[in-house]
Amino acid sequence: AVTLSQVTRSSRASRGRSRSSAVAARPAIRLFASLLTGSALRGARVLIIAPSDRTAPARGLSLALVHDLLARLLAARQVLEPEMVRTGGLLRVGLYDPVTSVDAIASRVEGLRRSLVENPFLAGLYGLTPSALAVLDSARAILGPLPADSGAAIPAVPPRLHFKGFVYVSGEAWSRLVQGQAMAEGMRQYLAQRGRQLREGAGVTEGAMTEALQQSEAVIINPLLNLLPVGERGRWAFFLQVGSPNNDYRSMAMDGEGAVLVSGWTSLYAIPDFVLLSGLCSWPDTVPALDRRLPPVTGLRALLARVAAMAL
């Protein structure tokens, strides 16, 4: 096992180009990132997304910990990428940094289409079929007429990212569902229901989108699952987790956070959100590129962040 601390030190010593701030991320978070890095070494494809300085929900000392963790991940990728290429794995760090409002759905879809062109690794990861790409290209028509305030103007206050979520899909399930007809139909239903939400307001709950996705996707997915050989069924896995109890004294004392875990193919309902999220990110390859969108914290503020991380 190789920890991110060891990889970062090795990279600085051998390459001389990677660096991270003096603040150490919380050990539990660093361990989780190490596990994801190990998965990438074994052939998993991993995207880790955090807010940029512009879209962080709070610009406090916690950003020092975020920068430190992402810098370590970039250093790990720099050192370990040859092995990831050999196994087919992927490890990329993204910074959520959109220039459109949350409700500018059509513009956000167009941003995803541009990102698929500008970032070949993203296009290779999703492997969207022509039918799925056609759905993205028809987003404005599928959304239908929208209120005037759902345009693409850059908001005075940019969207904030404070979302703790993970989606895990096994390779066989990914190639047959996410890269197949189910993705095209799921994205079409997602866009149709989001357009309805924008037109009709709070009366259209998340339950309406869930029901629409259930009705359409069951017709595609259930027959496919029923035809799987017995030996292959065990290799199809789907998990969605939303929320994550912080492994710190505050959460243990106050029990103020929780998480929901969904298994089975219904966890794929979240895929359109995750795909759109990744299309609104920048993908730095180096620490200097990271610094431009998430400046490092140094000096006294870095020391305070380290102390705060241990205390909270």
C-alpha positions, 0 to 999 in steps of 0.5 A: 500500500502506498499513501498519498503522503509517500507519493507526494514526497517521492514526487518532490524528491525525484521530479522537483516540480510537484509541491503541496501546501504545508497543511496536511489533509485530515488522515481519514480523507487522505486514506479515502483518497489513497484507496481511490488511487489504489483502485485506479492502479487496479484499472478503475476509472476515478474522477475526484471533483472539488470546488474551485476558489470561486465556487467553494461554499465557504472560503475559510481555512478548509480550502487549505485542506482541499488544495493540499489533498488535490495537490497530493492526488496530482503528484500521485498521478504524475508518479503512478500514471504509467502503471494506470495506463498499463491497467486501463485505470484513470485518476483525474482531479476536477475543479467545479467552475461553471460560468452559467447559473444552476437553472441554465440547463441547456447551457450546461449541456452545451458546456458538457459537449464542449468538455467532451471535445476538449478533454479526450479522457472524458469522452473515452470514459463515458463512451457516449453512443451516437444516440446519447450524443443526439440527445445532448444536441437536442437539449433545448428542444427536449427542455421545451420553453423555459422561464426567462430567468433560466438563461445562460447569463453569468450569475453575480454569485456563482453556483456553489458546490457542497455535494458529498456524493459517490457513484460506483458502477462495475465495468460490465454494467458501465459498458452495457448501460452507461454507454448504451441505450439506457444512458440516452433514454435516461438523459432524455427523461432527465432533461424533460423533467428538469424543463418541467421543474423550471416551468412549473416550480416547486410543485414538481418534486424529485419524486416525479423525476424518479417515477419518470426514470423508473418507467422508462429505464425499467423497459430497457434495463430489466430485460437486459438483466434477466438475460445475463448468464448466472456467472455474469450477474455477480459482476454487475454492481451499482452503488450511490452514496449521498452524504458522508458523516465526517470522521471527526470529533464534531460529528461523533459528538453531535451526530449531525450528519448522515448518509444514504446508500442506494444499491441496484440499478436505480442508483443510475438515476444520479448518472445524468447529474454526475455527467453534467457536473463533470462537464462543468469542471476544469481538469488541471494536470499540474499543481501550478494549474491547480493553483490558478483556480484554487490558490494555495494557503500558506503561512499563518492561515495554513497553520491555523487550518492544520490546527482546526482540522485536528480540533474539529 
